[in-house]
């Protein structure tokens, strides 16, 4: 498990860039860097009623879309 904050940040930025492109990564970082709002409350509202089965299904669907299988 990686615990170095610099390495985690670098890997996160690489993953965001890979998935969103450079512009999308920058837009995402601007959204979260503002530090406004209550992340915990927003997350709880966003995920209300979501089960592990829902998450597993969504991951399987995403994998199928990406691999075409």
mmJSON file of the N, C-alpha and C atoms, coordinates in Angstrom:
{"data_MODEL":{"atom_site":{
"group_PDB":["ATOM","ATOM","ATOM","ATOM","ATOM","ATOM","ATOM","ATOM","ATOM","ATOM","ATOM","ATOM","ATOM","ATOM","ATOM","ATOM","ATOM","ATOM","ATOM","ATOM","ATOM","ATOM","ATOM","ATOM","ATOM","ATOM","ATOM","ATOM","ATOM","ATOM","ATOM","ATOM","ATOM","ATOM","ATOM","ATOM","ATOM","ATOM","ATOM","ATOM","ATOM","ATOM","ATOM","ATOM","ATOM","ATOM","ATOM","ATOM","ATOM","ATOM","ATOM","ATOM","ATOM","ATOM","ATOM","ATOM","ATOM","ATOM","ATOM","ATOM","ATOM","ATOM","ATOM","ATOM","ATOM","ATOM","ATOM","ATOM","ATOM","ATOM","ATOM","ATOM","ATOM","ATOM","ATOM","ATOM","ATOM","ATOM","ATOM","ATOM","ATOM","ATOM","ATOM","ATOM","ATOM","ATOM","ATOM","ATOM","ATOM","ATOM","ATOM","ATOM","ATOM","ATOM","ATOM","ATOM","ATOM","ATOM","ATOM","ATOM","ATOM","ATOM","ATOM","ATOM","ATOM","ATOM","ATOM","ATOM","ATOM","ATOM","ATOM","ATOM","ATOM","ATOM","ATOM","ATOM","ATOM","ATOM","ATOM","ATOM","ATOM","ATOM","ATOM","ATOM","ATOM","ATOM","ATOM","ATOM","ATOM","ATOM","ATOM","ATOM","ATOM","ATOM","ATOM","ATOM","ATOM","ATOM","ATOM","ATOM","ATOM","ATOM","ATOM","ATOM","ATOM","ATOM","ATOM","ATOM","ATOM","ATOM","ATOM","ATOM","ATOM","ATOM","ATOM","ATOM","ATOM","ATOM","ATOM","ATOM","ATOM","ATOM","ATOM","ATOM","ATOM","ATOM","ATOM","ATOM","ATOM","ATOM","ATOM","ATOM","ATOM","ATOM","ATOM","ATOM","ATOM","ATOM","ATOM","ATOM","ATOM","ATOM","ATOM","ATOM","ATOM","ATOM","ATOM","ATOM","ATOM","ATOM","ATOM","ATOM","ATOM","ATOM","ATOM","ATOM","ATOM","ATOM","ATOM","ATOM","ATOM","ATOM","ATOM","ATOM","ATOM","ATOM","ATOM"],
"id":[1,2,3,4,5,6,7,8,9,10,11,12,13,14,15,16,17,18,19,20,21,22,23,24,25,26,27,28,29,30,31,32,33,34,35,36,37,38,39,40,41,42,43,44,45,46,47,48,49,50,51,52,53,54,55,56,57,58,59,60,61,62,63,64,65,66,67,68,69,70,71,72,73,74,75,76,77,78,79,80,81,82,83,84,85,86,87,88,89,90,91,92,93,94,95,96,97,98,99,100,101,102,103,104,105,106,107,108,109,110,111,112,113,114,115,116,117,118,119,120,121,122,123,124,125,126,127,128,129,130,131,132,133,134,135,136,137,138,139,140,141,142,143,144,145,146,147,148,149,150,151,152,153,154,155,156,157,158,159,160,161,162,163,164,165,166,167,168,169,170,171,172,173,174,175,176,177,178,179,180,181,182,183,184,185,186,187,188,189,190,191,192,193,194,195,196,197,198,199,200,201,202,203,204,205,206,207],
"type_symbol":["N","C","C","N","C","C","N","C","C","N","C","C","N","C","C","N","C","C","N","C","C","N","C","C","N","C","C","N","C","C","N","C","C","N","C","C","N","C","C","N","C","C","N","C","C","N","C","C","N","C","C","N","C","C","N","C","C","N","C","C","N","C","C","N","C","C","N","C","C","N","C","C","N","C","C","N","C","C","N","C","C","N","C","C","N","C","C","N","C","C","N","C","C","N","C","C","N","C","C","N","C","C","N","C","C","N","C","C","N","C","C","N","C","C","N","C","C","N","C","C","N","C","C","N","C","C","N","C","C","N","C","C","N","C","C","N","C","C","N","C","C","N","C","C","N","C","C","N","C","C","N","C","C","N","C","C","N","C","C","N","C","C","N","C","C","N","C","C","N","C","C","N","C","C","N","C","C","N","C","C","N","C","C","N","C","C","N","C","C","N","C","C","N","C","C","N","C","C","N","C","C","N","C","C","N","C","C"],
"label_atom_id":["N","CA","C","N","CA","C","N","CA","C","N","CA","C","N","CA","C","N","CA","C","N","CA","C","N","CA","C","N","CA","C","N","CA","C","N","CA","C","N","CA","C","N","CA","C","N","CA","C","N","CA","C","N","CA","C","N","CA","C","N","CA","C","N","CA","C","N","CA","C","N","CA","C","N","CA","C","N","CA","C","N","CA","C","N","CA","C","N","CA","C","N","CA","C","N","CA","C","N","CA","C","N","CA","C","N","CA","C","N","CA","C","N","CA","C","N","CA","C","N","CA","C","N","CA","C","N","CA","C","N","CA","C","N","CA","C","N","CA","C","N","CA","C","N","CA","C","N","CA","C","N","CA","C","N","CA","C","N","CA","C","N","CA","C","N","CA","C","N","CA","C","N","CA","C","N","CA","C","N","CA","C","N","CA","C","N","CA","C","N","CA","C","N","CA","C","N","CA","C","N","CA","C","N","CA","C","N","CA","C","N","CA","C","N","CA","C","N","CA","C","N","CA","C","N","CA","C","N","CA","C","N","CA","C","N","CA","C","N","CA","C"],
"label_alt_id":[null,null,null,null,null,null,null,null,null,null,null,null,null,null,null,null,null,null,null,null,null,null,null,null,null,null,null,null,null,null,null,null,null,null,null,null,null,null,null,null,null,null,null,null,null,null,null,null,null,null,null,null,null,null,null,null,null,null,null,null,null,null,null,null,null,null,null,null,null,null,null,null,null,null,null,null,null,null,null,null,null,null,null,null,null,null,null,null,null,null,null,null,null,null,null,null,null,null,null,null,null,null,null,null,null,null,null,null,null,null,null,null,null,null,null,null,null,null,null,null,null,null,null,null,null,null,null,null,null,null,null,null,null,null,null,null,null,null,null,null,null,null,null,null,null,null,null,null,null,null,null,null,null,null,null,null,null,null,null,null,null,null,null,null,null,null,null,null,null,null,null,null,null,null,null,null,null,null,null,null,null,null,null,null,null,null,null,null,null,null,null,null,null,null,null,null,null,null,null,null,null,null,null,null,null,null,null],
"label_comp_id":["UNK","UNK","UNK","UNK","UNK","UNK","UNK","UNK","UNK","UNK","UNK","UNK","UNK","UNK","UNK","UNK","UNK","UNK","UNK","UNK","UNK","UNK","UNK","UNK","UNK","UNK","UNK","UNK","UNK","UNK","UNK","UNK","UNK","UNK","UNK","UNK","UNK","UNK","UNK","UNK","UNK","UNK","UNK","UNK","UNK","UNK","UNK","UNK","UNK","UNK","UNK","UNK","UNK","UNK","UNK","UNK","UNK","UNK","UNK","UNK","UNK","UNK","UNK","UNK","UNK","UNK","UNK","UNK","UNK","UNK","UNK","UNK","UNK","UNK","UNK","UNK","UNK","UNK","UNK","UNK","UNK","UNK","UNK","UNK","UNK","UNK","UNK","UNK","UNK","UNK","UNK","UNK","UNK","UNK","UNK","UNK","UNK","UNK","UNK","UNK","UNK","UNK","UNK","UNK","UNK","UNK","UNK","UNK","UNK","UNK","UNK","UNK","UNK","UNK","UNK","UNK","UNK","UNK","UNK","UNK","UNK","UNK","UNK","UNK","UNK","UNK","UNK","UNK","UNK","UNK","UNK","UNK","UNK","UNK","UNK","UNK","UNK","UNK","UNK","UNK","UNK","UNK","UNK","UNK","UNK","UNK","UNK","UNK","UNK","UNK","UNK","UNK","UNK","UNK","UNK","UNK","UNK","UNK","UNK","UNK","UNK","UNK","UNK","UNK","UNK","UNK","UNK","UNK","UNK","UNK","UNK","UNK","UNK","UNK","UNK","UNK","UNK","UNK","UNK","UNK","UNK","UNK","UNK","UNK","UNK","UNK","UNK","UNK","UNK","UNK","UNK","UNK","UNK","UNK","UNK","UNK","UNK","UNK","UNK","UNK","UNK","UNK","UNK","UNK","UNK","UNK","UNK"],
"label_asym_id":["A","A","A","A","A","A","A","A","A","A","A","A","A","A","A","A","A","A","A","A","A","A","A","A","A","A","A","A","A","A","A","A","A","A","A","A","A","A","A","A","A","A","A","A","A","A","A","A","A","A","A","A","A","A","A","A","A","A","A","A","A","A","A","A","A","A","A","A","A","A","A","A","A","A","A","A","A","A","A","A","A","A","A","A","A","A","A","A","A","A","A","A","A","A","A","A","A","A","A","A","A","A","A","A","A","A","A","A","A","A","A","A","A","A","A","A","A","A","A","A","A","A","A","A","A","A","A","A","A","A","A","A","A","A","A","A","A","A","A","A","A","A","A","A","A","A","A","A","A","A","A","A","A","A","A","A","A","A","A","A","A","A","A","A","A","A","A","A","A","A","A","A","A","A","A","A","A","A","A","A","A","A","A","A","A","A","A","A","A","A","A","A","A","A","A","A","A","A","A","A","A","A","A","A","A","A","A"],
"label_entity_id":["1","1","1","1","1","1","1","1","1","1","1","1","1","1","1","1","1","1","1","1","1","1","1","1","1","1","1","1","1","1","1","1","1","1","1","1","1","1","1","1","1","1","1","1","1","1","1","1","1","1","1","1","1","1","1","1","1","1","1","1","1","1","1","1","1","1","1","1","1","1","1","1","1","1","1","1","1","1","1","1","1","1","1","1","1","1","1","1","1","1","1","1","1","1","1","1","1","1","1","1","1","1","1","1","1","1","1","1","1","1","1","1","1","1","1","1","1","1","1","1","1","1","1","1","1","1","1","1","1","1","1","1","1","1","1","1","1","1","1","1","1","1","1","1","1","1","1","1","1","1","1","1","1","1","1","1","1","1","1","1","1","1","1","1","1","1","1","1","1","1","1","1","1","1","1","1","1","1","1","1","1","1","1","1","1","1","1","1","1","1","1","1","1","1","1","1","1","1","1","1","1","1","1","1","1","1","1"],
"label_seq_id":[1,1,1,2,2,2,3,3,3,4,4,4,5,5,5,6,6,6,7,7,7,8,8,8,9,9,9,10,10,10,11,11,11,12,12,12,13,13,13,14,14,14,15,15,15,16,16,16,17,17,17,18,18,18,19,19,19,20,20,20,21,21,21,22,22,22,23,23,23,24,24,24,25,25,25,26,26,26,27,27,27,28,28,28,29,29,29,30,30,30,31,31,31,32,32,32,33,33,33,34,34,34,35,35,35,36,36,36,37,37,37,38,38,38,39,39,39,40,40,40,41,41,41,42,42,42,43,43,43,44,44,44,45,45,45,46,46,46,47,47,47,48,48,48,49,49,49,50,50,50,51,51,51,52,52,52,53,53,53,54,54,54,55,55,55,56,56,56,57,57,57,58,58,58,59,59,59,60,60,60,61,61,61,62,62,62,63,63,63,64,64,64,65,65,65,66,66,66,67,67,67,68,68,68,69,69,69],
"pdbx_PDB_ins_code":[null,null,null,null,null,null,null,null,null,null,null,null,null,null,null,null,null,null,null,null,null,null,null,null,null,null,null,null,null,null,null,null,null,null,null,null,null,null,null,null,null,null,null,null,null,null,null,null,null,null,null,null,null,null,null,null,null,null,null,null,null,null,null,null,null,null,null,null,null,null,null,null,null,null,null,null,null,null,null,null,null,null,null,null,null,null,null,null,null,null,null,null,null,null,null,null,null,null,null,null,null,null,null,null,null,null,null,null,null,null,null,null,null,null,null,null,null,null,null,null,null,null,null,null,null,null,null,null,null,null,null,null,null,null,null,null,null,null,null,null,null,null,null,null,null,null,null,null,null,null,null,null,null,null,null,null,null,null,null,null,null,null,null,null,null,null,null,null,null,null,null,null,null,null,null,null,null,null,null,null,null,null,null,null,null,null,null,null,null,null,null,null,null,null,null,null,null,null,null,null,null,null,null,null,null,null,null],
"Cartn_x":[0.84,0.0,0.894,0.562,1.333,0.844,1.765,1.387,2.02,2.975,3.634,2.652,2.35,1.371,1.725,3.0,3.405,3.131,3.417,3.167,1.676,0.906,-0.548,-1.108,-0.649,-1.122,-0.742,0.5,0.961,0.129,-0.103,-0.88,-2.328,-2.866,-4.225,-4.349,-3.394,-3.413,-3.251,-2.388,-2.225,-3.527,-4.21,-5.468,-6.538,-6.629,-7.602,-7.312,-6.053,-5.672,-5.993,-5.714,-5.99,-7.486,-8.312,-9.76,-10.49,-10.027,-10.753,-10.053,-8.796,-8.0,-7.461,-6.519,-5.862,-6.842,-7.716,-8.669,-9.674,-10.181,-11.119,-10.489,-9.231,-8.529,-8.414,-8.055,-7.918,-9.261,-10.315,-11.648,-12.053,-11.782,-12.115,-11.345,-10.06,-9.251,-9.71,-10.134,-10.653,-11.918,-12.756,-14.007,-13.741,-12.789,-12.564,-11.603,-10.805,-9.816,-10.432,-11.654,-12.274,-12.488,-12.72,-12.903,-14.214,-15.194,-16.497,-17.445,-18.442,-19.466,-19.07,-19.943,-19.756,-19.674,-18.458,-18.248,-18.988,-18.924,-19.553,-21.054,-21.676,-23.123,-23.494,-22.72,-22.991,-22.821,-21.762,-21.53,-22.661,-23.069,-24.162,-25.443,-25.729,-26.929,-26.803,-25.626,-25.401,-25.523,-25.025,-24.992,-26.138,-27.085,-28.198,-28.896,-29.006,-29.686,-28.82,-27.572,-26.687,-26.115,-26.218,-25.711,-24.411,-23.72,-22.521,-22.883,-24.043,-24.49,-24.637,-25.156,-25.282,-23.906,-22.96,-21.606,-20.956,-21.1,-20.524,-21.14,-22.451,-23.123,-22.605,-22.454,-21.961,-20.529,-19.705,-18.335,-18.312,-19.141,-19.205,-19.67,-20.654,-21.145,-20.05,-19.316,-18.231,-17.145,-16.795,-15.785,-16.235,-17.523,-18.066,-17.999,-18.342,-18.287,-16.854,-15.899,-14.515,-13.873,-14.236,-13.598,-14.415,-15.711,-16.576,-16.949,-16.726,-17.068,-18.117],
"Cartn_y":[-1.168,0.0,1.244,2.189,3.425,4.399,4.94,5.866,7.241,7.38,8.663,9.647,10.769,11.721,12.232,12.462,12.929,11.902,10.639,9.567,9.381,9.463,9.318,10.446,11.667,12.81,12.638,12.244,12.059,10.996,9.873,8.793,9.225,10.009,10.512,11.426,12.324,13.237,12.463,11.462,10.63,9.909,9.365,8.656,9.617,10.794,11.781,12.197,12.422,12.818,11.715,10.477,9.336,9.213,9.384,9.185,10.405,11.617,12.834,13.687,13.395,14.272,15.415,16.155,17.217,18.314,18.708,19.774,19.306,18.103,17.564,17.415,17.0,16.875,18.234,19.257,20.602,21.116,20.879,21.316,20.618,19.318,18.565,19.104,19.325,19.813,21.2,22.032,23.35,23.211,22.247,22.047,21.613,20.73,20.212,21.064,21.887,22.687,23.871,24.245,25.422,25.238,24.008,23.745,24.251,24.42,24.905,23.74,23.948,22.937,21.921,20.959,19.9,18.575,18.133,16.935,15.731,15.554,14.385,14.404,15.527,15.639,15.435,16.039,15.891,14.445,13.786,12.386,11.508,11.738,10.952,11.123,12.347,12.597,11.931,12.007,11.428,9.907,9.296,7.838,7.237,8.053,7.552,6.391,5.296,4.125,3.26,3.655,2.873,1.705,0.515,-0.679,-1.138,-2.049,-2.624,-3.344,-3.962,-4.635,-3.629,-2.428,-1.381,-0.995,-0.81,-0.416,-1.511,-2.759,-3.879,-3.949,-3.75,-3.778,-2.659,-1.457,-0.326,-0.563,-1.135,-1.451,-2.492,-3.501,-4.53,-3.924,-3.034,-2.377,-1.526,-0.799,0.042,-0.814,-1.919,-2.815,-3.361,-3.719,-4.242,-3.18,-1.934,-0.844,-0.612,-0.678,-0.4,-1.522,-2.775,-3.902,-4.437,-4.115,-4.603,-6.066,-6.617,-8.031,-8.163],
"Cartn_z":[0.0,0.0,0.0,-0.829,-0.929,0.136,0.913,1.981,1.824,0.92,0.714,0.073,0.739,0.196,-1.191,-1.458,-2.787,-3.864,-3.565,-4.535,-4.765,-3.7,-3.839,-4.697,-4.453,-5.241,-6.707,-6.967,-8.355,-9.058,-8.376,-8.978,-9.206,-8.276,-8.446,-9.65,-9.799,-10.944,-12.245,-12.239,-13.442,-13.79,-12.775,-13.019,-13.54,-12.94,-13.403,-14.841,-15.151,-16.503,-17.503,-17.127,-18.006,-18.274,-17.247,-17.385,-17.932,-17.566,-17.922,-18.968,-19.241,-20.093,-19.248,-19.809,-19.045,-18.632,-19.536,-19.226,-18.173,-18.326,-17.344,-15.975,-15.935,-14.664,-13.993,-14.756,-14.193,-13.682,-14.435,-13.989,-12.702,-12.622,-11.415,-10.215,-10.372,-9.261,-8.809,-9.738,-9.35,-8.52,-8.855,-8.117,-6.683,-6.491,-5.146,-4.338,-5.002,-4.3,-3.564,-3.91,-3.303,-1.804,-1.369,0.046,0.612,-0.221,0.236,0.446,1.266,1.473,2.521,2.683,3.673,2.915,2.656,1.844,2.409,3.715,4.325,4.11,4.329,4.131,2.656,1.753,0.32,-0.121,0.369,0.017,0.529,1.782,2.356,1.544,1.112,0.307,-1.06,-1.652,-2.98,-2.962,-1.89,-1.821,-1.006,-0.585,0.228,-0.483,0.217,-0.339,-1.24,-1.479,-2.333,-1.531,-2.106,-1.437,-2.108,-1.447,-2.056,-3.354,-3.385,-4.609,-5.745,-5.438,-6.455,-6.994,-6.085,-6.486,-7.325,-6.902,-7.665,-9.056,-9.166,-10.461,-11.366,-10.798,-11.572,-12.046,-11.183,-11.588,-12.705,-12.593,-13.633,-14.952,-14.898,-16.112,-16.738,-15.9,-16.411,-17.053,-16.406,-16.975,-18.31,-18.394,-19.653,-20.752,-20.419,-21.394,-21.872,-20.962,-21.307,-22.105,-21.764,-22.434,-23.597,-23.61,-24.669,-24.515,-23.323,-23.101,-22.047],
"occupancy":[1.0,1.0,1.0,1.0,1.0,1.0,1.0,1.0,1.0,1.0,1.0,1.0,1.0,1.0,1.0,1.0,1.0,1.0,1.0,1.0,1.0,1.0,1.0,1.0,1.0,1.0,1.0,1.0,1.0,1.0,1.0,1.0,1.0,1.0,1.0,1.0,1.0,1.0,1.0,1.0,1.0,1.0,1.0,1.0,1.0,1.0,1.0,1.0,1.0,1.0,1.0,1.0,1.0,1.0,1.0,1.0,1.0,1.0,1.0,1.0,1.0,1.0,1.0,1.0,1.0,1.0,1.0,1.0,1.0,1.0,1.0,1.0,1.0,1.0,1.0,1.0,1.0,1.0,1.0,1.0,1.0,1.0,1.0,1.0,1.0,1.0,1.0,1.0,1.0,1.0,1.0,1.0,1.0,1.0,1.0,1.0,1.0,1.0,1.0,1.0,1.0,1.0,1.0,1.0,1.0,1.0,1.0,1.0,1.0,1.0,1.0,1.0,1.0,1.0,1.0,1.0,1.0,1.0,1.0,1.0,1.0,1.0,1.0,1.0,1.0,1.0,1.0,1.0,1.0,1.0,1.0,1.0,1.0,1.0,1.0,1.0,1.0,1.0,1.0,1.0,1.0,1.0,1.0,1.0,1.0,1.0,1.0,1.0,1.0,1.0,1.0,1.0,1.0,1.0,1.0,1.0,1.0,1.0,1.0,1.0,1.0,1.0,1.0,1.0,1.0,1.0,1.0,1.0,1.0,1.0,1.0,1.0,1.0,1.0,1.0,1.0,1.0,1.0,1.0,1.0,1.0,1.0,1.0,1.0,1.0,1.0,1.0,1.0,1.0,1.0,1.0,1.0,1.0,1.0,1.0,1.0,1.0,1.0,1.0,1.0,1.0,1.0,1.0,1.0,1.0,1.0,1.0],
"B_iso_or_equiv":[0.0,0.0,0.0,0.0,0.0,0.0,0.0,0.0,0.0,0.0,0.0,0.0,0.0,0.0,0.0,0.0,0.0,0.0,0.0,0.0,0.0,0.0,0.0,0.0,0.0,0.0,0.0,0.0,0.0,0.0,0.0,0.0,0.0,0.0,0.0,0.0,0.0,0.0,0.0,0.0,0.0,0.0,0.0,0.0,0.0,0.0,0.0,0.0,0.0,0.0,0.0,0.0,0.0,0.0,0.0,0.0,0.0,0.0,0.0,0.0,0.0,0.0,0.0,0.0,0.0,0.0,0.0,0.0,0.0,0.0,0.0,0.0,0.0,0.0,0.0,0.0,0.0,0.0,0.0,0.0,0.0,0.0,0.0,0.0,0.0,0.0,0.0,0.0,0.0,0.0,0.0,0.0,0.0,0.0,0.0,0.0,0.0,0.0,0.0,0.0,0.0,0.0,0.0,0.0,0.0,0.0,0.0,0.0,0.0,0.0,0.0,0.0,0.0,0.0,0.0,0.0,0.0,0.0,0.0,0.0,0.0,0.0,0.0,0.0,0.0,0.0,0.0,0.0,0.0,0.0,0.0,0.0,0.0,0.0,0.0,0.0,0.0,0.0,0.0,0.0,0.0,0.0,0.0,0.0,0.0,0.0,0.0,0.0,0.0,0.0,0.0,0.0,0.0,0.0,0.0,0.0,0.0,0.0,0.0,0.0,0.0,0.0,0.0,0.0,0.0,0.0,0.0,0.0,0.0,0.0,0.0,0.0,0.0,0.0,0.0,0.0,0.0,0.0,0.0,0.0,0.0,0.0,0.0,0.0,0.0,0.0,0.0,0.0,0.0,0.0,0.0,0.0,0.0,0.0,0.0,0.0,0.0,0.0,0.0,0.0,0.0,0.0,0.0,0.0,0.0,0.0,0.0],
"pdbx_formal_charge":[null,null,null,null,null,null,null,null,null,null,null,null,null,null,null,null,null,null,null,null,null,null,null,null,null,null,null,null,null,null,null,null,null,null,null,null,null,null,null,null,null,null,null,null,null,null,null,null,null,null,null,null,null,null,null,null,null,null,null,null,null,null,null,null,null,null,null,null,null,null,null,null,null,null,null,null,null,null,null,null,null,null,null,null,null,null,null,null,null,null,null,null,null,null,null,null,null,null,null,null,null,null,null,null,null,null,null,null,null,null,null,null,null,null,null,null,null,null,null,null,null,null,null,null,null,null,null,null,null,null,null,null,null,null,null,null,null,null,null,null,null,null,null,null,null,null,null,null,null,null,null,null,null,null,null,null,null,null,null,null,null,null,null,null,null,null,null,null,null,null,null,null,null,null,null,null,null,null,null,null,null,null,null,null,null,null,null,null,null,null,null,null,null,null,null,null,null,null,null,null,null,null,null,null,null,null,null],
"auth_seq_id":[1,1,1,2,2,2,3,3,3,4,4,4,5,5,5,6,6,6,7,7,7,8,8,8,9,9,9,10,10,10,11,11,11,12,12,12,13,13,13,14,14,14,15,15,15,16,16,16,17,17,17,18,18,18,19,19,19,20,20,20,21,21,21,22,22,22,23,23,23,24,24,24,25,25,25,26,26,26,27,27,27,28,28,28,29,29,29,30,30,30,31,31,31,32,32,32,33,33,33,34,34,34,35,35,35,36,36,36,37,37,37,38,38,38,39,39,39,40,40,40,41,41,41,42,42,42,43,43,43,44,44,44,45,45,45,46,46,46,47,47,47,48,48,48,49,49,49,50,50,50,51,51,51,52,52,52,53,53,53,54,54,54,55,55,55,56,56,56,57,57,57,58,58,58,59,59,59,60,60,60,61,61,61,62,62,62,63,63,63,64,64,64,65,65,65,66,66,66,67,67,67,68,68,68,69,69,69],
"auth_comp_id":["UNK","UNK","UNK","UNK","UNK","UNK","UNK","UNK","UNK","UNK","UNK","UNK","UNK","UNK","UNK","UNK","UNK","UNK","UNK","UNK","UNK","UNK","UNK","UNK","UNK","UNK","UNK","UNK","UNK","UNK","UNK","UNK","UNK","UNK","UNK","UNK","UNK","UNK","UNK","UNK","UNK","UNK","UNK","UNK","UNK","UNK","UNK","UNK","UNK","UNK","UNK","UNK","UNK","UNK","UNK","UNK","UNK","UNK","UNK","UNK","UNK","UNK","UNK","UNK","UNK","UNK","UNK","UNK","UNK","UNK","UNK","UNK","UNK","UNK","UNK","UNK","UNK","UNK","UNK","UNK","UNK","UNK","UNK","UNK","UNK","UNK","UNK","UNK","UNK","UNK","UNK","UNK","UNK","UNK","UNK","UNK","UNK","UNK","UNK","UNK","UNK","UNK","UNK","UNK","UNK","UNK","UNK","UNK","UNK","UNK","UNK","UNK","UNK","UNK","UNK","UNK","UNK","UNK","UNK","UNK","UNK","UNK","UNK","UNK","UNK","UNK","UNK","UNK","UNK","UNK","UNK","UNK","UNK","UNK","UNK","UNK","UNK","UNK","UNK","UNK","UNK","UNK","UNK","UNK","UNK","UNK","UNK","UNK","UNK","UNK","UNK","UNK","UNK","UNK","UNK","UNK","UNK","UNK","UNK","UNK","UNK","UNK","UNK","UNK","UNK","UNK","UNK","UNK","UNK","UNK","UNK","UNK","UNK","UNK","UNK","UNK","UNK","UNK","UNK","UNK","UNK","UNK","UNK","UNK","UNK","UNK","UNK","UNK","UNK","UNK","UNK","UNK","UNK","UNK","UNK","UNK","UNK","UNK","UNK","UNK","UNK","UNK","UNK","UNK","UNK","UNK","UNK"],
"auth_asym_id":["A","A","A","A","A","A","A","A","A","A","A","A","A","A","A","A","A","A","A","A","A","A","A","A","A","A","A","A","A","A","A","A","A","A","A","A","A","A","A","A","A","A","A","A","A","A","A","A","A","A","A","A","A","A","A","A","A","A","A","A","A","A","A","A","A","A","A","A","A","A","A","A","A","A","A","A","A","A","A","A","A","A","A","A","A","A","A","A","A","A","A","A","A","A","A","A","A","A","A","A","A","A","A","A","A","A","A","A","A","A","A","A","A","A","A","A","A","A","A","A","A","A","A","A","A","A","A","A","A","A","A","A","A","A","A","A","A","A","A","A","A","A","A","A","A","A","A","A","A","A","A","A","A","A","A","A","A","A","A","A","A","A","A","A","A","A","A","A","A","A","A","A","A","A","A","A","A","A","A","A","A","A","A","A","A","A","A","A","A","A","A","A","A","A","A","A","A","A","A","A","A","A","A","A","A","A","A"],
"auth_atom_id":["N","CA","C","N","CA","C","N","CA","C","N","CA","C","N","CA","C","N","CA","C","N","CA","C","N","CA","C","N","CA","C","N","CA","C","N","CA","C","N","CA","C","N","CA","C","N","CA","C","N","CA","C","N","CA","C","N","CA","C","N","CA","C","N","CA","C","N","CA","C","N","CA","C","N","CA","C","N","CA","C","N","CA","C","N","CA","C","N","CA","C","N","CA","C","N","CA","C","N","CA","C","N","CA","C","N","CA","C","N","CA","C","N","CA","C","N","CA","C","N","CA","C","N","CA","C","N","CA","C","N","CA","C","N","CA","C","N","CA","C","N","CA","C","N","CA","C","N","CA","C","N","CA","C","N","CA","C","N","CA","C","N","CA","C","N","CA","C","N","CA","C","N","CA","C","N","CA","C","N","CA","C","N","CA","C","N","CA","C","N","CA","C","N","CA","C","N","CA","C","N","CA","C","N","CA","C","N","CA","C","N","CA","C","N","CA","C","N","CA","C","N","CA","C","N","CA","C","N","CA","C","N","CA","C","N","CA","C","N","CA","C"],
"pdbx_PDB_model_num":[1,1,1,1,1,1,1,1,1,1,1,1,1,1,1,1,1,1,1,1,1,1,1,1,1,1,1,1,1,1,1,1,1,1,1,1,1,1,1,1,1,1,1,1,1,1,1,1,1,1,1,1,1,1,1,1,1,1,1,1,1,1,1,1,1,1,1,1,1,1,1,1,1,1,1,1,1,1,1,1,1,1,1,1,1,1,1,1,1,1,1,1,1,1,1,1,1,1,1,1,1,1,1,1,1,1,1,1,1,1,1,1,1,1,1,1,1,1,1,1,1,1,1,1,1,1,1,1,1,1,1,1,1,1,1,1,1,1,1,1,1,1,1,1,1,1,1,1,1,1,1,1,1,1,1,1,1,1,1,1,1,1,1,1,1,1,1,1,1,1,1,1,1,1,1,1,1,1,1,1,1,1,1,1,1,1,1,1,1,1,1,1,1,1,1,1,1,1,1,1,1,1,1,1,1,1,1]
}}}
